[in-house]
Amino acid sequence: MKVFKFPLLTITISFAIGIIAAYYLQWSFATLIVSLFLCLSIFCFLFWKSKKALLQNTLFGITTYLLAFTLGMMSFYIHSDLNSKQHYSKKSFEETNSIRAIVTTTLKPNEKYNKYFITLSHFNDSIASGKILIYVPKANNKTLHSGDEIWLSNAVYPIPKAFNPYQFDYSKYLEKQNVFHQIYARENQIKIIQTHKTIDFHIENLRNNLSKSFEIHHFEPKTKAIIDALILGQRLELDKETIADYSNAGVIHILAISGLHISIIYFFIVFLLKPLKRVRFGAEIQLLIVLGVLWLFALLTGLPASVTRAVTLFSFISIGNYFNQPKAIYNALAISAFLILLVKPNSIFDIGFQLSYAAVLSIVLFQPFYKKFYFTENKIGIYLTDIVLVSLAAQIGVLPLSLYYFNQLPLLFLLANLVIIPLSTAVLVGGLIILFFNFVLPDVAILLGKLLSLIIDLMNDYIHWIAQIKSGIITNISFSGWLTFSMYLVIIAFVYWLYHIKNKNIKYVLVTILIFQLSYISIKWSENNSSELVIFNEKSTLIGIKNHNNVIAFSDIPENHNTTLQHYTRGTFSDSLRIFPLQNTIPFKSKRILVIDSLGIYKTSIHPEIIVLTQNPKINLTRLINEVNPKLIVADKSNYKNTIKLWEATCRKEKIPFHAIAEKGFYRLK
């Protein structure tokens, strides 16, 4: 009897949980080695013993999962760049650092800068490793490319934390990609030493040549950007309006090559290669061609995480189909996820990774029930029904994550997908065909390109129409990590009940719904029974007070702070927001806060514990401290940097705590 009866899916989940635990626990290498040796010893002993048992030992199963958990922790430690002895962060930093590195990745630029990831080889004349984010002015004469070895002398800065509470923390996002510092290069400061013809170099060159082949069509910029995104996986030229429309319509996944696009290519190739099954070794040839085309497409897109995981998944599905095991989708999911996490453990923190596997797993789990909803035997009717059911199943799977990460719920995603999936399929397949004709028969390509342009315009116009329906999306939904977990418990219980429809099993659904409700009540109660004052990290003064379930904000330019206040109100589960003009004295609990603005007036009868300096007041800070005797001085971001430095020196001399918002981030008082 086989020893291993444990599903690969649950072992992979244990491995993934181990990676997450390693990120938060930060165990030492010695502790990990001891834990791994202990788990492996127990596992080997129980493995030897279990071969003699008719039934598996429960302890053996627990040990198997513990071993997978420990291996996940060890994998994260090994792949963490900070644990390398050569990492640049272990070197001494100077005011200007001599850096030699190779450009590895081109990122989406902003208005002023092109952005790249560089991998260091030398740091201040010593051998080094690690990745840094570099900003290069767009006015720079040369554009960097993958494989360029560069030299520059510059200051290295930590990537700043989130400016304000409950905002997206870019530093944590990059930290999970092993990027901890950034460089702002000056114009023409970077010297290109040489270009290494790495695989990244060749892929980027090939991708650029393929993109340039579409220039014969003279497409509109929006149309060309969609083609680059869908066919070559390049979203660099997508404008903000297009991204916002697709996001608000609930179909932003269309613009990022993922499982949907790879599945379209996969089924299209399988359809074209069907006749091969009639010839000798046809199945083998079909398998090799499918795998070759999928991985070639992945290489052309630069092997981003979303494409790599989708291609890995469909590779295992292809292999399963070859061995007549098409139902082994769960094993294919598990193996593909395991291999990706083994090579790149940080993928578990990637939002795309989480959404992709949640969507696919949900689709697979609900798939056995699709046939119950077919209202016709017509192929077109079945196809449209499948689009609706697959979209609904995927939405159920990603709903908790969408609420947690994006805090919005698109209500018209079914209406959008019903049209967009067929159109995007036509764009993807048609684009690949046109790409081939661009080099072989340009005249035919131009003719087909006109049709492709019409389809893309239709797709963009339809999405724009959906996005403009204000009632079609619910935004600013308050949601937490615990609510995400408890909502997944509800979904799991519901799926279990579908597979085991019995009256007694409905209790699991009811219990998980109760857990979700209690979780929300608990979080809401906790937030409603707390108060705090926040001085925000904004260019113009913004002070907020959360009092139970209400937020009161003080600002003279409230229209500049709409986004910040929305994030804060949502994150604190508050029910209302009121905005008042900035005042010189603000009470909070038993404390008094004195705000000194550009007028520099501070004569008051109250004795403030905290002084907020804003809008560059011309004051003698030493005299102010002696007269008022505050416990803390805060300088917000509206003040000049040089003035803040002088104030900081004065406070240090007078032994008064000083908080510079621009340097230390927002200030919170509870």
N, C-alpha and C positions, 0 to 999 in steps of 0.2 A: 504494500500500500504506500502511495506517495506521502512523503513527509510534509511537503508544503501544500496546505489547503487554504492558505490565507490569501485573500484577494490582493492583487498588486495595487489596486486603487487605495486601499486602506494603508498599505505599507508606504506608498508614495505620500499620502497625507501625513503620516507619522514623520517621514523625512522632512516634509515642508514645515511642520510644526517645530521640528528641531532647529531649522534655520532661523525661524522667527524667535525662538527662545534664545539662540546664540546672540542674536542682535541686541536683545534687551538685557540678558544676563551678563554678557561680556566675561565669560569664564576664561581663566588662564589656560595656556597650552598644557601645562602639567595636569590640571584638573580634568581636562578633556581626555587626555591620554589614559589617566587612571579610570575614568568612567567608561571609556571605550573598551579597555582591556577587561574590566569587570563584566560588562554586558556581553562581550564576545566569549569570555570563558564560560559564563552561565549558558549562553546560547549553544556553544559547542557540546557542553555536557548534556543538555536537554535534547539536542539533536541526536546524539549517540543513543541516549536512553529511549527517545520516542520511537525509534525504528523497531523496538520490541513491543510497542504498545499497539493495540487494535485501534484505539481512539486517541486523538491528539490530546496532549496535556494542556490544560488552560494556561499553566505557568509558561509553557513553551511559546504559546501565542503572545502572551504579555511581553516576554523577553524579546521576541522577534520585533515587536513594535518599539520596544525600548532601544534595541540595537539600531533600528532605522532612525529613531529620534536622535540618538547619539551621533550617528554617522552624519546626519543633517547638521548638527552643531559643529562637527569637525570640518565638514565641507565649507561651511561659512567662514570658519577661522582661517582655513588654508587660502581661501580666495579673497580674504580681506587684505587690501594693499597696505593698510596701516601696520599689519603684523610683519611686513618685510623689513629686514634690517637696513636695506638700502633706500627705504622710502624717504623722500625729500623732507618730510615733516620732522624727521629725526636729525636733520642738519641744522646748523645755526643760520638764522635768517638775518639778513642785513638790510640796510635802507634801500639799496639797489642790488639785486641778485643776478648773477650771470647764469643764464639758463640755456641749455641746449636740449632740443626735443624734436619729436617727429609728429606731424599732424596726422591724426587718425580719423577724426569724424568732423564733418561740416554740419553745423546746426542751423536752425532757422534764424535769420538775422532780425535785428530790431531796426528802428528808424535810423540810428547813428552808426551801429557797429555790425560787422560780420562776426559770427561766433564759431569757435572751434574747440574741440578737445585735443590736447596735445599730450603725448606720453614722454616723460623726461628720460634723458640718458645721462645728463650731467647737471649738477646744481652747485654753483660756486666752485667750479673746477674739481668737484669730486663726483664719482659715479653715483647715480641716483635712479630711482624708479618712482612711478606714480603718475597720476593724471591731473591736469590743471585745465580749467576753463579760461580761454583767452579771448578778449574782445579786441578786434582790429578795426580801426576807423574805416568807414566806407571810402573815405578820400584817399586811402592808401593806394599807391600806384599798382601794387601787385595783389592779386587774389590768391589765397593759399589753397592748396589741394592736398588730398590724402597722399602720404608718402614724402611730403616736403620736410626736409630736415632744416630746422631754423635755429637761429641764435638771437638772443636779445638780452639786454640788461635792464631790469625793471623791478619795481616793488611788487611783492606778492601779498595779497590781502585775503583774509578769511571771507568766505561767502556769507553775506549778512543773513541773520535770522529773519523770520517773518516780521515785517514792520509793525504789525498790529495784531491784537488777539483774533483768533479764528480765521486768519487769512492763510492762503496757500503758502507753505514754507518751502521756498525754492532750495534753501540750504539742505534741508532734510532729504528732499527729492534727489539732489546731486550726491549727497552723502551715501545714499543707497546705491549709487553708481561708482563709488570709490573716488569721488571728486570733492575736495575739501577747500580748495583755494582758487582764486581767480586773478587774472592779470589784465590791466587796461594798457594796451600798447599804444604808443604815440605814433603819429603818422610817419611812415618811412623808417621806423625804428627797427623793424624786423629784417634780419638778413637771412636769405635762403642760401644755405651752404651747398646742398645738393638735393636731388630728388631720388628717393629709394623706390624702385619699381616693385613695390609690394603688391600683394593681392588686392589691397584696398585701392592702390594706385590704378591698377588695370581695370578694376570694377568701375571706379569713378570715371575713367576715360571712356570705357565702353558705354556707360550709362549716359554720359554727356553727348557722345556721338549719336546714340539712339534718339536722345531728346532733340538734338539739332536736326535730325532727319525730318522732323515735323515742320521745320521752317518753310518748306516748299508750299505748305498749305496756307500760310499767313493767317493762322488762327488768331482770334481775339485773346488778350492776355488771360481772361477768366477761363476760356475754353482750353487754352494750352496748359494752364495750371491744373485743371481737372484731369487732363490726359496724363500729365507727369505724375500726379498723385495716384491715379488708378492703375497705370501700367508700369511705372518705374518706381513707385513708392516714394516719390519726392514731393513733400508738402511745402517746400521752401517758398514757393511763389503764390501760395493761396492767400487771398486777401482776407481781412478780418470780417468783412460783411458776409462772404461766402461761408466761412467757418461758423459764424454766429447763426446763419440761416439753417445750416445742416444740424447744428447742435440743438436749436430751439425746436426743430421738427422731429428730433429724436433719431436721426439717421447719420450722426457724425461718423459712425463706423464705416460708412460708405467711402469716406475720404482717406481712410487708413487701411492699407492692404492687410487683410487678416484672414480669418477662416472662411468668410463669405467669398472672397475673391479667389482664394486657393481652391475652394470647393467648385467654383464655376470653371476654373481652368482644368481641374481634375476630371470632372464629369464630361467636359468638352473633349478632352484628349481621349478618354475611355470610349466615348461615342465614336470618334474618328477612327480609333484603332480596333473597333469591334470585329472587322473582317479578318484580323490576324488570328483570331481564335480557331479559324478553319484550317490553318496550315500547321505543319509540324513545328514544334517549339514556339508556336504563336503566343501562348500565354506568357512564356518566359520573355520573349521579345517585347510584348506589351508592357510587362512589369518594368523592364529596364528602361524603355522609352518614357513611361510615366514618371519614374523616379528621376530620370535624367532631366526631363523638361521641368519638373517641379523644382529641383535644386538649382537648375540653371536660372530659372525665374527668381529664385531666392537670392542668388548671387548678383543678378542684375539690379535688384532693389537694395543691395548693400547689406544683406543679412540682418535687417532690423529684427528686434525681438518678436514682434507680432507675426512677421512672415516666417521666421525660423520655427516658431512653435507650431504654426499652421501646417507648414510643409512637413515637419517631423511627424505630426499627427496623421496626415494623409499618406505619408510614406508607410507607416505601420498599417493603416487601413488597406493600402494596396497590397502589402505583403500578406495580410490576413485574408483578403479576397483570393489571392493566388493559391493559398493553402486551403481554400474552401471554408474559411472561418469568418465570414462577413459579420457575424454577430459578436465577434471579439472586440467590439468598439471600446468597451470599458478597459480592457487590457491595453489597447492602442492609446487611449487617453492617459492611462497610468504610466506606460513606458515612455511616451513622448514627454510628459511633464517631468518624470524622474530624470531623464537624460538632460533636459534643459537645466534643471535645478542642480544636477551634478556638475555640469560645466560652468553654469553661471547661477550660483545660489541666490544672488540679489534679485533675480527675476521674480521671486515670490512677492516682492514689494512693488513690482511694476503693475500699475493699474490695468494696463492692457492685458497682461498675463492673467490677472484675476478675472476680469470681465470675459475674456475669451474662453477660459475653461469653464467658468460658471455658465455661460451661454450654451456651449456645446454639450455639457453634461445635462443641463436642463432639457435641451432639445431631445437628447437620446432617451432620457427618462420618460418623457411624455409621448415619445414617438409611437409606442404600441397602442395608444388610444386615438390616434389621428383618424383611423378608418371609420370610427363611430360618427364622425362629423361630416363625412362625404355625402353631399346631397344629390350627386349626379355621378354617372359613370363616364361622362365626357372628359377627355384628357385636359382640355383647357380649364374646365370647372375644377377638376382635381388639383391642377397646378395652382390655380388661384387660392383654393382652399388651403393647400399646403403652405403657401406664402403666409397666409393669415395665421395658421396654427403654429408654424415654425417661429414666426415673429412673436407671437404671444408666449410660446414656451421659452424663447430666449429672453424675453422681457421679464418673465417671472424669475428666471435664474439670476439676472443681473440687477433686479429691482433694489434689493438691500444695498448693494454696492453703489448703484447710481444715486440713491438717496444720500448715502454717506459721503461720497466724493463730490457730487455735483449739486446736491441739494435741490434737485428739480425733477419733475415728473411730466414728460411729454404725453399728452392724452391722445394725440392724433398719430402715434407711431404706426398703428395698423394701416391707417389711410395713406400715410407716407410710404410705407414699405410695399403696399400693394402696387404702387406705380414705380417706385424707385428701384426695387430689386430687378424687375424685368429690364428697365432702362439701363441700369448700371451693368447688367449682364451683357446687354447689347454693346455698351461702350467699351467694356473690357475685351470681349471677344473681337468686336470690330476693330478696336484700336490695335490689338496684336496682329490682326490680318493686315491692316493698313501699314503697320510698322514693317512687315515683311515686304509689302509692295513698294514702300518708300525707296528701297534699294534695288528692287528688281524691275518694277513697272511703275515709275513715278506718275505717269498720266492716269493710270487706273487708281493709284493711291489718292491723287487729288480729287478724282470723281467721288470715291468712297468717303473721302475726308469731308466733303460738303454735307453728306448725309450724317456723318458722325457729329459734325458741328451742330446740326439741327437737333439731334437727339440730346446733346449736352445742354443746349439752350433750353429745350423743353424741360429737362430734368431740373436745371437751376431755377427756371421760372416757377415750376410746380412747387419746389421746396421753399422758394421765397414766399409763395402764396400761403403755404401751410404755416410757415414761421410767423407770418403777419397776423394770424388769428390769435388774439391776445388770450382768449379763454382756452386755447389749445395746449397751454403749458402752465403747470403750477410751479412757481419758483420760491426760493428762500425757505425751503422746508428744513426745520430743525431736526437733526438726526445725529446719533452718536454711534460709537463703536459697539457698545453693548446692545443698542437697539438693532444694529446690523446683525449681530450674532443671534439675538432672540428671534428676529424675523426669519433667519435661515432655519432655525429650529421649527418654526411653523411650516415652512415649505417642505422640509424633510418629513415631518409628521404627515403632511397632506399627501406627499408622494407615497409614503408607506401605506397609508389608508387606501389609495388608489390601487395598489398592487395586492392588498389584502382587505378587500371590502367586506368588513364584518362590523356589526353594531358595536362590539366591544372595542374595536380599534379607533373608533371616532373619539374616544376619550383622550388619545394622544394629541390629536389636533386641538381639542378643547383646552387641554392642559398647556400646550405651547402658546396658544392664543392668550391664555391667562398670564403666562410668564411675560409675554410681550407687553400686555397691558400694564402689568405691575411694574415692569421695567420703565415704561414711559412715565407712569405716575410717580415712581421713585425719583427719576431724573428731574421731572418737572417740579416736584416738591422740594428737592434739594436746591435747585436753582432759584425757586421762588422764595426761599428762606435764607437767601444770602444777599449781601450788598457789597459793592465795591466802587471805587473811583478809579478811572483810567485817564491818564494824560497821553493822548495818542501821538504816534510818530508820523505827524503830517507837516507839510510845508507851512500851512497856516494853522493857527491855534485851534485845537479841538479837545475839549474835556468832557468826559461822559461819566454819569453816575447811574449805576444799576441799583435800583431800590426794589427788591423783591422781583416782581414780574414786569416792571416798567423801566425804561431807559430814558434818562433826561440828558440831553447834550447841550453844550454851550459852545457857540461858534458865531463869528461875525460873517463867515462865508459858508453857510451850510451846504450850498450846492456843490462845493468842492469835496464834500465828505460823504456823499450818498452811498457809495460802494462800501466804504469802511464801516459806516453805521449799520448798513444792511447785514454785513458779515457779523458784526458784534451782536446785534439784536437776535439774529438767527442762532448764533453759537451759544448764547445765554438762555435760549428758550423763552425770551421775553415776548410779551403780548402787545406792547405798545412802545412807541418812540415819540418823544416830544423834543423840539429844538428851540432854544432860547438864545438871545444875543449874549455875547461874552460879558461876564460880570467881574467886578474887581474882588468881590468876596464870595466864596462859595462854601456853604456849610456841608459837612459830611460826617454823620454820626456825631461824636463829641468833639470832632476836630474842626478847625477853621483853615481854609486855604485862601491865601492872598495872591491875587493875580496882578502883576505889575507889567503894564504894557508900555508902548512907546512914549506915553506921557510921563512916565517915571514917578507917578504919584503913589505914595505908600503910607501917608499919614492916616491912621485909623485907630479907632478905640479898641478894636479887637486885638487879641494876641494870637496871631496865626502860628500853627505848628509847621505849616508847609508854605513856602513861597514859590510861585511859578513865575519865571521871567520869560517874557514873550515880546516879540516885535522890537528887539534891540533897545530897551529902555536905557537912557543915559543917567545912570545912578552911581553913587559911591557905595559899592557893595560892603566895604568894611564898616562904614557908618550905618548902613541898613542893618547889618548883623548885630551891631552893638545896640541899636535902638529897639529892634524887634525880637532879637534872640530866638530865631527859628530853629526847629529841630532838623529840617531838611530844606535844601534849595534845589529846585528842578528848572532846567533851562530847556525849553522846547525847541523844535527844529526851525522855528521862524527867525532865530537869532543868527548873527554872523559867527562863523567858526572861530575867528580870532578873538572875538569878544567872549565866546564860551570858554576858550582856553584861559583868558585872564580871570574870569569868574572862578574857574576851577582851581587856579593857583591861589586865589584869595581864600576860598573855602578850605583849602588844604592848610593854609596858614592859620586860619581861625578855628580849625578843627570842627568844621560843619560838614556833614555828609552832602555830597553834590551829585546830582544825577543829570547827565547830559543825554537828552532823548536821541539826538543824532548819532551818538556813539554807542549808548547802552540799550537803545530801543525804548519802547513805551514803558511808562511807569504805572504800576498797579498798587493801589492801597485798599486793603480789605478791612 
